[in-house]
């Protein structure tokens, strides 16, 4: 044996590297359960009312995920499921609060709109305001417009009709603002029958950017809409409507007539002066 092949008696061989310790399955069951519950919570967090249950599920998933991570850390288990389930649970919980805040805001807005509508007064939309503020889009008194199955005219508008309303019926109450009296003429052009006071909605678009309906008062006019008979093709009917509006609303008010139930959004707009 050659000298080169002889081992140096002072040289020590390096110790072999320790074999890697295999990951255990500790915490895996809790991690899977947390992941499933978290995913279900995430799917339900968008649904009103149900998302209350989703919040509870999210908290359960978060607790299970954290416990899964703790067990995996102590017993050399896999942490992936615990981390993933905890993140999904937190996202689900946050989205529950976000969506609930959005729903509450929407419900508050709807409640306010219903309350306003019950008083016969609502804020005018941008589209209606643009139409009302454009003189070119307003018809003059006595001019006709086709609205649904009707030809409609606003023949007269009395912006200070307190005396006329008081004279029309002794039980009419004094207005909170001032009465506006509108004379409307209609002709039915349909093939069957029509009641204009049902089929048409008449509103006052005030110069205060609000829309007023006849529900603002219970005044009876000299020629009420209910006196108009059911019309057949070519039949005509005229009646009066009363609005109780603030003085600030009448300066440049417009009368707007639309179909009560329609998807065509047909309307006519008349100047009051």
C-alpha angles and dihedrals in degrees: 000000000000124000091243091062095051117103119241104246090215094053118093123206114238115256114253115259113259115256113254114260110245117241113253126222091240112143094007095115093052090045092054092047091048091049094051093047091046093052091050090049090050091052093049099042092090096055116094115242091359089070089071086068089044090058091055090049090049092055091047090050091049093051092047091047093051091047089049090053092049093051092045091051093052097043101034094253129154113279099194097093093046093050094045094047092048092052093047091048092052091048091050092050093049092048091050090058092043094050093044090053089051092049092049091051091049092048091049090052092048091048091051091048091050091048091050092046090051088059091050092246130103137161113267118245122242090252094053092045092052090049093047094048094051109084090198091065096052121090122219123246111281094025117124132227132187110238115174109305093345140081105217133195131182100212101178142001123198108196093187103043102145093117094045092051092047090051093047094064129002090216094060110116125228113267123253087224117000134305121251115196120204126193110208128189122194138183121196114226100174129112097241128028134306142192107204095198088059100034096047130057117208120198138172115230103207127212085239090072093254133115120228127198131195087260088082088085145014097224118146114222127212090252106030122194092240090067091066110099124225107282129224126198109314093009118142132208133179128193144155132246129196128212127191106210138159117264089245090063100059103060095092100002123161131204113229124195122190138164110270094222115021142123093205096074093219114172143161128214125202131189115235096217 
